[in-house]
Amino acid sequence: MSVSVPRAARTVGRGVRQAFDLILPQVCVCCGRAVESARAPVCRLCWHRLPRMAPPWCRQCGATTTAARVSGASSAQRIGCAECLEWPAELPRAFAPYSMDAHAIRVVHGLKYGRWRRLAEPMARAMVAAATGMVGRHSPVLVPVPLSRARRRERGFNQAQLLATELSVNAAWPVAEMIERLPGGRPQARLGRLERARNTRERFRVRPDLARIATTFGAAKSFLLVDDVLTTGATAAACARALGESGLPCLGVVTFARAVGRFDR
């Protein structure tokens, strides 16, 4: 049986956690070593252990081509790679500086579930090169992938919005929370590829209060989705579809990490 926690109780709970953060020693979310309280809770050794998505990269999904088990076609003939054979058509490109492993998962979960908001700054800083490589000469509007209203109330923030804000500071691109998630559907975390695609269908739209404004600069501006992780691409594709249906060009999605070898599940 689910229990609804009053908003006041959730607010008090967040305040208590923040107070404990100031009192208790801060430790690395990956290895448990003590770190300076002013720093994000990941030690330098664990940052270096994060698995970089090394070149050569697939031009469509951003996977390292050796990890993607490249087919026999030449790079000039190949649009994607074996990793993105079932890539969603609505999503032009994707890129992430890291692939998902145990360390990357702990960092992502530290922000998302541990509520270590200070992680957003170094995570976004790591995403800058990936984002600038994707957009080329464009100066995009950064669009965070939205949470449901219930999930945002429960968590107290949207991790994608935090990352987009920090990315904006580093890259000097504007941020606009232009997309909203409509009620319905299930959490994506435990769903397979086909279930994720069905679960996100028609769950996103450009906010009605921003649609007219967005259309006025849509021809001159492009839009780059921002999220923490990419698994199957279903959520990002649904957001890209919502932008496209409003006449707004989506360049793709940039994330901190992405799953490799999981597009068939």
Buried (B, 14 or more C-beta within 10 A) or exposed (E): EEEEEEEEEBEEEBEEEEEEBEEEEBBBBBBEEEBEEEBBBBBEEBBEBBBEBEEEBBBBBBBBBEBBEBEEEEEEEBEBBBBBEEBBEBBBBBBBBBBBBEBBBBBBBBBBEBBBBBBBBBBBBBBBBBBBEBBEEBEBBBBBBBBBEEEBEEBEBBBBBBBBBBBBEBBEBEBBBBBBBEEEBEEBEEBEBEBBBEBBEEBBBBBEEBBEEBEEEBEEBBBBBBBBBBBBBBBBBBBBBBBBEBEBBBBBBBBBBBBBBBBEE
